[in-house]
Amino acid sequence: MKKTQNLPTPSLDECIAASGGTKALVVKDGAFGEIPGLLEREYGSSRVFLIADGNTMQAAGNEVERILIGAGAEIMGRHVFPAEPWLHAEYRHVETLKREIVEKQGSNSQPLVPFAVGAGTINDIVKQTAFELSLPYFCIPTAASVDGYTSFGSALLKDGFKQTLPSDAPRCVVADTGVLAYAPAWLSSSGFADLAGKITAGADWLIADAAADFGAKGADRIDPKPWAMVQHGLHDYLRRSLNAARGDRDALGALFEALAITGFAMQYAKNSRPVSGAEHLFAHIWEMEDLSLDGIPITHGHKVAMGTLAVTAFIEELFANPDAPPPPSPSYHRLSHDERMTEVRKTFVGSPALDSILATATEKLGSDAVRTKTEEGFRDTWKELRVKVLERIMPYSELREMFAKAGCPVFPREVGLSRTTLIACTHRAQMIRCRYNSLDLAWDLGCFETVLARLGNSGKYFY
């Protein structure tokens, strides 16, 4: 970890160069005028296939199409999803787009360039489609709503649960801050929340780096470059982005740039460890369950907001004692493999993802020898780790205040949950991914239930 502190904060150009996939990022008012030049220079094609939905076509697609036609490009086809009902990031849409693009491509030797005009859902669908057709795609975001625009991988619902499928990032991204400013405020606040989730993601990576010393399953060493890309400028970007949901164009520009940089870090790392910790596991659970309020799905970013608050609260209680972790609950005993599988089956009974979750739970469990070494190692290094982790997170009260100012949800009821169900979700979040984090640390130390009980009894959290 010491060497990460010696790296300077990388510039935007350095982050783009490190990504290895994206060649250009333009974020400014009037940015669409640069599209034709980038299309010619970076794609070597004038044949375009536009993908949008009814809202994003109106917000940006029509203008993009007008500019392209004016520059001599050929619009070979378009797929406009209905504005209603709400479009979900489902793999079946990839299969539909692949058929349409292949049909329009025909025998022409000049490839079609898919244009994703929309927010995160459109981008993920087009990203996966382009990857499976071996085509570079062009991203025209209409909201600063997620970090996935420039990431390696697409988050799609496939086989009953949300998965991050391997796929290449867009070759070019052009974001017009004027368009971003007209996006609904809740989309901009979602992007802010997704960015803020990097706070707890950083804390979890510190824990995973320490866990690697003991051979724990899912542990990861900190890679200095993506760490610097995400963590070094994070709090400054959050400060500058605070008014994004109010339509402030400077704030939106800062927010989108920050989200793009986190995507470049994922491109470099070829995974989401630099930007995703236990807070995203809460979000994934709620995405699997299609969490909604009054029939309206909760955005990914707003799920991340609640997950970030939950993990922050969990970390504060886990590390409350400077000398040692909390004690195990009176009923605690180290579960055998069979006992753990029974627990997972009961927790996810009826879930279409049960088999996958059982496989993950087996992978996470590890041998008794490794589990013993991990527990003893963390107890021996508790004070040092505690200082690092608590320095990385934002105190719960400050985080909640920042989220409220940014227009993000701060109470469970705002996302269709109760305080009790939010805390109970921690069990499921700990089971679903073999990527070491603060929840796994408490589980390995035997104090998981103790921490949850303290959260439930505290008057500080989720009120």
VEXDREN-2710 file (C-alpha; in Angstrom, 1 decimal):
% VEXDREN-2710
k/r/px/py/pz
1/MET/0.0/0.0/0.0
2/LYS/2.9/2.4/0.6
3/LYS/3.8/2.6/-3.0
4/THR/0.3/3.7/-4.0
5/GLN/0.8/6.8/-1.9
6/ASN/3.8/7.8/-3.9
7/LEU/2.0/7.9/-7.3
8/PRO/0.8/11.3/-8.4
9/THR/-2.8/11.8/-9.3
10/PRO/-2.9/10.9/-13.0
11/SER/-4.2/13.4/-15.6
12/LEU/-7.3/12.6/-17.7
13/ASP/-5.1/12.0/-20.7
14/GLU/-3.0/9.5/-18.7
15/CYS/-6.1/7.7/-17.6
16/ILE/-7.4/7.4/-21.2
17/ALA/-4.0/6.1/-22.3
18/ALA/-4.0/3.6/-19.4
19/SER/-7.4/2.3/-20.4
20/GLY/-6.1/0.6/-23.5
21/GLY/-9.4/0.7/-25.2
22/THR/-11.0/4.1/-25.3
23/LYS/-9.2/6.5/-27.6
24/ALA/-11.2/9.8/-27.0
25/LEU/-13.4/11.3/-24.4
26/VAL/-15.1/14.7/-25.1
27/VAL/-17.1/16.3/-22.3
28/LYS/-18.3/19.9/-22.9
29/ASP/-21.1/22.0/-24.2
30/GLY/-21.6/21.5/-28.0
31/ALA/-19.6/18.3/-28.0
32/PHE/-21.7/16.6/-30.7
33/GLY/-19.9/18.7/-33.4
34/GLU/-16.8/16.5/-32.8
35/ILE/-18.6/13.3/-33.7
36/PRO/-18.0/13.2/-37.4
37/GLY/-14.3/13.8/-37.1
38/LEU/-13.9/11.1/-34.5
39/LEU/-15.9/8.7/-36.6
40/GLU/-13.6/9.1/-39.5
41/ARG/-10.4/9.2/-37.6
42/GLU/-11.0/6.4/-35.0
43/TYR/-13.4/4.0/-36.9
44/GLY/-12.6/4.5/-40.6
45/SER/-16.2/4.0/-41.5
46/SER/-19.1/6.2/-42.4
47/ARG/-21.8/3.6/-41.9
48/VAL/-23.8/4.0/-38.6
49/PHE/-26.4/2.0/-36.8
50/LEU/-28.2/4.1/-34.1
51/ILE/-29.6/2.5/-30.9
52/ALA/-31.6/4.6/-28.5
53/ASP/-35.0/4.7/-26.7
54/GLY/-37.9/7.0/-27.2
55/ASN/-36.6/9.5/-24.7
56/THR/-32.9/9.5/-25.6
57/MET/-33.7/9.7/-29.3
58/GLN/-35.5/12.9/-28.6
59/ALA/-32.9/14.2/-26.1
60/ALA/-29.8/13.5/-28.4
61/GLY/-30.4/10.9/-31.1
62/ASN/-32.1/13.2/-33.6
63/GLU/-29.4/15.8/-33.3
64/VAL/-26.6/13.2/-33.6
65/GLU/-28.3/11.8/-36.7
66/ARG/-28.7/15.3/-38.2
67/ILE/-25.0/16.0/-37.6
68/LEU/-23.9/12.7/-39.1
69/ILE/-26.0/13.0/-42.2
70/GLY/-24.8/16.6/-42.7
71/ALA/-21.2/15.3/-42.6
72/GLY/-21.9/12.6/-45.2
73/ALA/-22.3/9.6/-42.9
74/GLU/-24.8/6.8/-43.8
75/ILE/-27.5/5.9/-41.3
76/MET/-27.9/2.2/-42.2
77/GLY/-30.4/1.4/-39.5
78/ARG/-31.8/2.4/-36.1
79/HIS/-33.4/0.5/-33.2
80/VAL/-35.4/2.8/-30.9
81/PHE/-36.7/1.0/-27.8
82/PRO/-40.1/2.2/-26.5
83/ALA/-39.9/5.0/-24.0
84/GLU/-42.3/2.9/-21.9
85/PRO/-42.3/0.5/-20.2
86/TRP/-38.9/0.9/-18.5
87/LEU/-36.1/-0.7/-20.4
88/HIS/-34.2/-3.3/-18.5
89/ALA/-30.6/-4.4/-19.1
90/GLU/-31.5/-7.9/-20.2
91/TYR/-29.4/-10.1/-22.5
92/ARG/-32.3/-10.8/-24.8
93/HIS/-32.0/-7.3/-26.2
94/VAL/-28.5/-8.1/-27.2
95/GLU/-29.7/-11.1/-29.3
96/THR/-32.3/-8.8/-31.0
97/LEU/-29.7/-6.1/-31.9
98/LYS/-27.2/-8.7/-33.2
99/ARG/-29.7/-10.0/-35.7
100/GLU/-30.6/-6.5/-36.9
101/ILE/-27.1/-5.3/-37.3
102/VAL/-25.9/-8.4/-39.1
103/GLU/-28.9/-8.0/-41.5
104/LYS/-28.0/-4.4/-42.2
105/GLN/-24.3/-5.1/-42.5
106/GLY/-24.9/-7.5/-45.4
107/SER/-21.9/-8.1/-47.7
108/ASN/-20.5/-4.6/-47.4
109/SER/-16.8/-4.6/-46.4
110/GLN/-17.1/-1.4/-44.5
111/PRO/-18.3/-2.3/-41.0
112/LEU/-21.3/-0.7/-39.3
113/VAL/-20.5/1.4/-36.2
114/PRO/-23.1/0.9/-33.5
115/PHE/-24.0/4.2/-31.7
116/ALA/-25.3/3.9/-28.2
117/VAL/-27.4/7.0/-27.5
118/GLY/-28.7/6.8/-24.0
119/ALA/-27.9/6.1/-20.4
120/GLY/-26.4/3.1/-18.7
121/THR/-28.9/0.5/-19.8
122/ILE/-28.6/1.4/-23.5
123/ASN/-24.8/1.5/-23.2
124/ASP/-24.6/-2.0/-21.6
125/ILE/-26.8/-3.5/-24.2
126/VAL/-24.9/-2.0/-27.1
127/LYS/-21.6/-2.7/-25.6
128/GLN/-22.3/-6.4/-25.3
129/THR/-23.8/-6.5/-28.8
130/ALA/-20.8/-4.8/-30.4
131/PHE/-18.4/-7.1/-28.5
132/GLU/-20.1/-10.2/-29.7
133/LEU/-20.1/-8.9/-33.3
134/SER/-16.4/-7.8/-33.0
135/LEU/-17.4/-4.2/-33.8
136/PRO/-16.1/-1.0/-32.1
137/TYR/-18.9/1.1/-30.9
138/PHE/-19.5/4.8/-30.2
139/CYS/-21.0/6.0/-26.9
140/ILE/-23.3/9.1/-26.7
141/PRO/-24.4/9.3/-23.1
142/THR/-27.5/11.3/-22.2
143/ALA/-27.1/11.2/-18.4
144/ALA/-24.2/11.2/-15.9
145/SER/-25.8/8.3/-14.2
146/VAL/-23.3/5.4/-14.0
147/ASP/-19.6/4.5/-14.1
148/GLY/-20.2/1.8/-16.7
149/TYR/-20.0/3.9/-19.9
150/THR/-16.2/3.5/-20.2
151/SER/-15.8/0.2/-18.3
152/PHE/-14.6/-3.1/-19.5
153/GLY/-17.7/-5.4/-19.2
154/SER/-21.4/-5.0/-19.4
155/ALA/-23.8/-5.5/-16.6
156/LEU/-26.8/-7.5/-17.9
157/LEU/-29.5/-9.7/-16.5
158/LYS/-28.8/-13.2/-17.9
159/ASP/-29.9/-16.6/-16.7
160/GLY/-31.9/-15.1/-13.8
161/PHE/-29.3/-12.8/-12.2
162/LYS/-27.2/-9.8/-12.9
163/GLN/-23.8/-10.6/-14.4
164/THR/-20.9/-8.6/-15.6
165/LEU/-20.2/-10.1/-19.0
166/PRO/-16.8/-9.5/-20.7
167/SER/-17.0/-6.8/-23.4
168/ASP/-14.9/-3.9/-24.7
169/ALA/-15.4/-0.3/-23.7
170/PRO/-16.4/2.2/-26.4
171/ARG/-13.7/3.5/-28.6
172/CYS/-15.0/7.1/-28.3
173/VAL/-17.3/8.8/-25.8
174/VAL/-18.9/12.2/-26.5
175/ALA/-20.9/13.7/-23.7
176/ASP/-22.6/17.1/-24.3
177/THR/-23.1/18.8/-20.9
178/GLY/-26.1/20.6/-22.3
179/VAL/-27.8/17.3/-22.9
180/LEU/-26.6/15.9/-19.5
181/ALA/-28.2/19.0/-17.8
182/TYR/-31.6/18.1/-19.2
183/ALA/-31.5/14.6/-17.8
184/PRO/-33.9/13.9/-14.9
185/ALA/-32.3/14.9/-11.6
186/TRP/-32.6/11.4/-10.3
187/LEU/-30.3/10.1/-13.0
188/SER/-27.6/12.7/-12.1
189/SER/-27.9/11.9/-8.4
190/SER/-27.6/8.2/-9.3
191/GLY/-24.3/8.9/-11.0
192/PHE/-23.1/10.9/-8.0
193/ALA/-24.0/7.9/-5.7
194/ASP/-22.2/5.5/-8.0
195/LEU/-19.1/7.7/-7.7
196/ALA/-19.4/8.0/-4.0
197/GLY/-19.5/4.2/-3.7
198/LYS/-15.8/4.3/-4.6
199/ILE/-15.2/5.4/-1.0
200/THR/-16.2/2.1/0.5
201/ALA/-14.8/0.2/-2.5
202/GLY/-11.4/1.7/-1.6
203/ALA/-11.8/0.6/2.0
204/ASP/-12.7/-2.9/0.9
205/TRP/-9.7/-3.1/-1.4
206/LEU/-7.5/-2.2/1.6
207/ILE/-9.0/-5.1/3.5
208/ALA/-8.6/-7.5/0.5
209/ASP/-5.0/-6.4/0.2
210/ALA/-4.4/-7.3/3.8
211/ALA/-6.3/-10.6/3.3
212/ALA/-3.9/-11.6/0.5
213/ASP/-1.2/-11.9/3.2
214/PHE/-3.1/-14.8/4.7
215/GLY/-4.1/-16.5/1.4
216/ALA/-7.8/-15.7/1.9
217/LYS/-10.2/-16.6/-0.9
218/GLY/-11.1/-13.6/-3.1
219/ALA/-8.3/-11.4/-1.8
220/ASP/-6.6/-9.0/-4.2
221/ARG/-3.4/-7.0/-4.0
222/ILE/-3.8/-3.3/-4.6
223/ASP/-2.6/-2.3/-8.1
224/PRO/-1.1/1.2/-7.7
225/LYS/-2.2/2.5/-11.1
226/PRO/-6.0/2.0/-10.9
227/TRP/-5.9/2.8/-7.2
228/ALA/-4.4/6.2/-8.0
229/MET/-6.9/6.7/-10.9
230/VAL/-9.9/6.2/-8.7
231/GLN/-8.9/7.1/-5.2
232/HIS/-6.5/10.1/-5.4
233/GLY/-8.9/12.6/-6.9
234/LEU/-12.1/11.1/-5.6
235/HIS/-13.1/13.5/-2.8
236/ASP/-12.3/16.5/-5.0
237/TYR/-14.5/15.2/-7.8
238/LEU/-17.3/14.6/-5.3
239/ARG/-17.0/18.1/-4.0
240/ARG/-17.1/19.5/-7.6
241/SER/-20.0/17.3/-8.6
242/LEU/-22.3/18.0/-5.6
243/ASN/-24.7/20.2/-7.7
244/ALA/-25.0/17.8/-10.6
245/ALA/-28.6/16.9/-9.9
246/ARG/-29.5/20.6/-10.0
247/GLY/-28.5/20.8/-13.6
248/ASP/-25.2/22.6/-13.0
249/ARG/-23.2/22.0/-16.2
250/ASP/-19.8/22.4/-14.6
251/ALA/-20.8/19.9/-11.9
252/LEU/-22.1/17.5/-14.5
253/GLY/-18.9/17.8/-16.5
254/ALA/-16.9/17.0/-13.4
255/LEU/-19.2/14.1/-12.5
256/PHE/-19.1/12.5/-15.9
257/GLU/-15.3/12.9/-16.2
258/ALA/-14.9/11.2/-12.8
259/LEU/-17.2/8.4/-13.7
260/ALA/-15.4/8.0/-17.0
261/ILE/-12.0/7.8/-15.2
262/THR/-13.3/5.0/-12.9
263/GLY/-14.4/3.2/-16.1
264/PHE/-10.8/3.6/-17.4
265/ALA/-9.5/2.1/-14.2
266/MET/-11.8/-1.0/-14.8
267/GLN/-10.5/-1.2/-18.4
268/TYR/-6.9/-1.2/-17.1
269/ALA/-7.6/-3.8/-14.4
270/LYS/-9.9/-5.9/-16.6
271/ASN/-12.2/-6.2/-13.7
272/SER/-14.3/-4.0/-11.4
273/ARG/-12.2/-4.4/-8.2
274/PRO/-10.9/-0.8/-8.3
275/VAL/-14.4/0.6/-8.2
276/SER/-16.6/-2.0/-6.6
277/GLY/-16.8/-3.3/-3.0
278/ALA/-19.5/-4.6/-0.7
279/GLU/-21.7/-1.6/-1.5
280/HIS/-22.2/-3.0/-5.0
281/LEU/-23.1/-6.4/-3.6
282/PHE/-26.1/-4.9/-1.9
283/ALA/-27.1/-3.3/-5.2
284/HIS/-26.7/-6.6/-7.0
285/ILE/-29.0/-8.3/-4.5
286/TRP/-31.6/-5.6/-5.1
287/GLU/-31.2/-5.8/-8.8
288/MET/-31.8/-9.6/-8.7
289/GLU/-35.0/-8.9/-6.8
290/ASP/-36.0/-6.0/-9.1
291/LEU/-36.3/-3.5/-6.2
292/SER/-39.0/-0.9/-6.9
293/LEU/-40.9/1.8/-5.2
294/ASP/-44.5/2.4/-6.3
295/GLY/-43.9/0.2/-9.4
296/ILE/-40.8/2.3/-10.5
297/PRO/-37.5/0.4/-10.5
298/ILE/-34.8/1.9/-8.2
299/THR/-31.8/3.1/-10.2
300/HIS/-28.5/1.3/-9.9
301/GLY/-26.9/4.4/-8.4
302/HIS/-29.6/4.8/-5.8
303/LYS/-29.2/1.2/-4.8
304/VAL/-25.4/1.9/-4.5
305/ALA/-26.2/4.9/-2.3
306/MET/-28.0/2.7/0.2
307/GLY/-25.3/0.0/-0.1
308/THR/-22.6/2.6/0.6
309/LEU/-24.4/3.8/3.7
310/ALA/-24.9/0.2/4.8
311/VAL/-21.3/-0.7/4.4
312/THR/-20.1/2.5/6.0
313/ALA/-22.3/1.7/9.0
314/PHE/-21.0/-1.9/9.1
315/ILE/-17.4/-0.8/8.9
316/GLU/-17.8/1.8/11.7
317/GLU/-19.3/-0.9/14.0
318/LEU/-16.8/-3.5/13.0
319/PHE/-13.8/-1.2/13.7
320/ALA/-15.3/0.6/16.7
321/ASN/-12.8/-0.9/19.1
322/PRO/-9.2/0.2/18.4
323/ASP/-7.7/-2.9/20.1
324/ALA/-9.7/-5.8/18.8
325/PRO/-12.6/-6.8/16.6
326/PRO/-16.1/-7.3/18.2
327/PRO/-16.5/-10.6/20.0
328/PRO/-18.4/-13.5/18.3
329/SER/-22.0/-13.9/19.2
330/PRO/-22.8/-16.5/21.9
331/SER/-24.2/-18.9/19.3
332/TYR/-21.2/-18.7/16.9
333/HIS/-19.3/-21.7/15.7
334/ARG/-17.3/-22.1/12.5
335/LEU/-19.6/-23.6/9.9
336/SER/-18.7/-26.7/8.1
337/HIS/-19.1/-26.9/4.3
338/ASP/-22.4/-28.7/4.6
339/GLU/-23.7/-26.3/7.2
340/ARG/-22.7/-23.3/5.0
341/MET/-24.4/-24.8/1.9
342/THR/-27.6/-25.4/4.0
343/GLU/-27.5/-21.8/5.1
344/VAL/-27.1/-20.5/1.6
345/ARG/-29.9/-22.7/0.2
346/LYS/-32.3/-21.4/2.9
347/THR/-31.3/-17.8/2.2
348/PHE/-31.8/-18.0/-1.6
349/VAL/-34.6/-20.6/-1.8
350/GLY/-36.4/-20.2/-5.1
351/SER/-33.8/-18.0/-6.6
352/PRO/-32.9/-18.9/-10.3
353/ALA/-29.3/-18.0/-9.4
354/LEU/-29.1/-20.5/-6.5
355/ASP/-26.7/-23.0/-8.2
356/SER/-24.3/-20.1/-9.0
357/ILE/-24.5/-18.7/-5.5
358/LEU/-23.8/-22.2/-4.0
359/ALA/-20.7/-22.5/-6.2
360/THR/-19.5/-19.1/-5.1
361/ALA/-20.2/-19.9/-1.4
362/THR/-18.0/-23.1/-1.8
363/GLU/-15.2/-21.1/-3.4
364/LYS/-15.3/-18.4/-0.7
365/LEU/-15.3/-20.9/2.2
366/GLY/-11.7/-22.2/1.7
367/SER/-10.0/-24.7/3.9
368/ASP/-10.0/-24.7/7.7
369/ALA/-6.2/-24.0/7.6
370/VAL/-6.7/-20.9/5.5
371/ARG/-9.6/-19.7/7.6
372/THR/-7.6/-20.1/10.8
373/LYS/-4.6/-18.3/9.3
374/THR/-6.9/-15.4/8.1
375/GLU/-8.6/-15.0/11.4
376/GLU/-5.4/-15.0/13.4
377/GLY/-3.6/-12.7/10.9
378/PHE/-6.3/-10.1/11.1
379/ARG/-6.4/-10.2/14.9
380/ASP/-2.6/-9.7/14.9
381/THR/-2.7/-6.7/12.5
382/TRP/-6.0/-5.2/13.7
383/LYS/-4.7/-1.8/14.8
384/GLU/-2.8/-1.1/11.6
385/LEU/-5.7/-2.1/9.4
386/ARG/-8.2/-0.2/11.4
387/VAL/-6.3/3.1/11.0
388/LYS/-6.1/2.6/7.2
389/VAL/-9.7/1.7/6.7
390/LEU/-11.2/4.4/8.9
391/GLU/-9.0/7.0/7.1
392/ARG/-10.4/5.9/3.8
393/ILE/-14.1/6.0/4.6
394/MET/-16.3/9.1/5.2
395/PRO/-18.0/9.0/8.6
396/TYR/-21.6/7.9/8.2
397/SER/-23.1/11.2/9.3
398/GLU/-21.0/13.1/6.8
399/LEU/-21.8/10.7/4.0
400/ARG/-25.5/10.9/4.7
401/GLU/-25.4/14.7/4.7
402/MET/-23.5/14.7/1.4
403/PHE/-25.9/12.3/-0.2
404/ALA/-28.9/14.4/0.9
405/LYS/-27.3/17.5/-0.6
406/ALA/-26.7/15.7/-3.9
407/GLY/-30.3/14.5/-4.1
408/CYS/-29.6/10.8/-3.3
409/PRO/-31.8/8.6/-1.0
410/VAL/-30.6/8.4/2.6
411/PHE/-33.4/6.5/4.2
412/PRO/-34.4/2.9/3.4
413/ARG/-38.0/3.9/2.8
414/GLU/-36.9/6.1/-0.1
415/VAL/-35.9/2.9/-2.1
416/GLY/-38.8/0.7/-1.0
417/LEU/-37.1/-0.9/2.0
418/SER/-37.5/-1.0/5.8
419/ARG/-34.7/-0.5/8.2
420/THR/-35.0/-4.1/9.2
421/THR/-34.9/-5.5/5.6
422/LEU/-31.9/-3.3/4.8
423/ILE/-29.9/-4.7/7.6
424/ALA/-31.0/-8.3/6.9
425/CYS/-29.8/-7.9/3.3
426/THR/-26.3/-8.0/4.6
427/HIS/-26.5/-11.8/4.9
428/ARG/-27.2/-12.2/1.3
429/ALA/-24.7/-9.6/0.2
430/GLN/-21.9/-11.5/2.0
431/MET/-22.8/-14.7/0.1
432/ILE/-22.8/-13.8/-3.5
433/ARG/-19.3/-12.9/-4.7
434/CYS/-15.8/-14.3/-4.1
435/ARG/-14.2/-10.8/-3.7
436/TYR/-12.9/-10.2/-0.2
437/ASN/-14.5/-7.2/1.6
438/SER/-15.5/-5.9/5.0
439/LEU/-18.4/-8.3/5.3
440/ASP/-16.1/-11.3/4.6
441/LEU/-13.7/-10.0/7.2
442/ALA/-16.4/-9.9/9.9
443/TRP/-17.6/-13.4/8.8
444/ASP/-14.1/-14.8/9.1
445/LEU/-13.6/-13.3/12.5
446/GLY/-16.9/-14.8/13.7
447/CYS/-18.3/-11.4/14.6
448/PHE/-20.7/-10.9/11.7
449/GLU/-23.8/-11.4/13.7
450/THR/-22.5/-9.2/16.5
451/VAL/-22.0/-6.3/14.1
452/LEU/-25.5/-6.7/12.6
453/ALA/-27.0/-6.8/16.1
454/ARG/-25.2/-3.6/17.0
455/LEU/-26.5/-1.9/13.8
456/GLY/-30.0/-3.0/14.6
457/ASN/-29.8/-1.7/18.2
458/SER/-28.1/1.6/17.3
459/GLY/-30.1/4.8/17.0
460/LYS/-27.4/6.3/14.6
461/TYR/-28.0/4.4/11.4
462/PHE/-30.8/4.3/8.8
463/TYR/-33.1/6.8/10.6
END
